[in-house]
Amino acid sequence: MCLIAFAYQTHPDFPIIIIANRDEFYERPTEAVHFWDDSPNILAGRDLRMNGSWLGVSKTGRFAAITNYRDPNRPETGHLSRGAIVKSFLNTEQTSADFVEELRGNKDLYVGFNVLLYDGEQMQHYNNVLDEHTVVLPGVHSVSNATLNSPWPKVTFAAKVLQQAVDDETIETNQLISLLANDATAPDDSLPDTGVGIYLERALSAAFVKLANYGTRCSTAITINKNGHIHLQERTYEQGEFAFDKLFEINNVPY
């Protein structure tokens, strides 16, 4: 997952609204969002190489999502799967704060990541490269491959379009899911320098990434309303082209 924007405690009817794009190599085996047979509490897509996930919710109303931290000059010494963090949090009853404290103790076992964790009461952000832990405050926030609210063009764009959507009276996942379909790249003078070269910096600056062998594999929109109803829609792409949508609902979340 390479771009997530979320409105937290800003809408009177929807305490949480999330839009996200997952970027990955096209060849990496993936299963679209579903309730997992071996963890029926989890509703998420699944990476079939490591059996973890990049984003998901639980029947108890928990939410977790992860992005990688982009720095090709940083040695990748961690050996544990980052996707296992999402799976573990969605299955646990730990508070998000306690879960982050455990992660901090094991931060060097993973390659660089950002993780967002919501337990029904608090949203936490943690970046293991910077060892940065944030209790997220109400507002519209976004994260890609640096840290929370880093002013990358795509991060700023995602927060802006979500804020505009939140200001509307109608909040529906079918409308939200198209917000990150913009494949326009940012001007060169606004690009970050993460060490991947100007061609990739330019291509990866788009909200919707489309390269020959890598790009946006799916887009997800999630709403959690004040009555504990979760609505999740995922749009899957094949080689950058629309393939199919999947929609799920979870009712009576015990908040």
Protein Blocks (a to p, Z undefined) as FASTA:
>chain_A
ZZdcddehkafklmbacdddddddfklccddddddfklmmbgcdddfklopafbdcdfko
pacdddddddfkbccfbfbdfklmmmmmmmpmbdfklmmmmmmmmmmmpccddddddehj
accdddfklopacdddeddddddflcghiacfklmmmmmmmmmmmmpmbdcfklmmmmmm
ccbdcdfklpccehnojklmmmmmpmbdcdfkbccfbdcdddddfkopacddddddeehi
afbdcddddehiaZZ
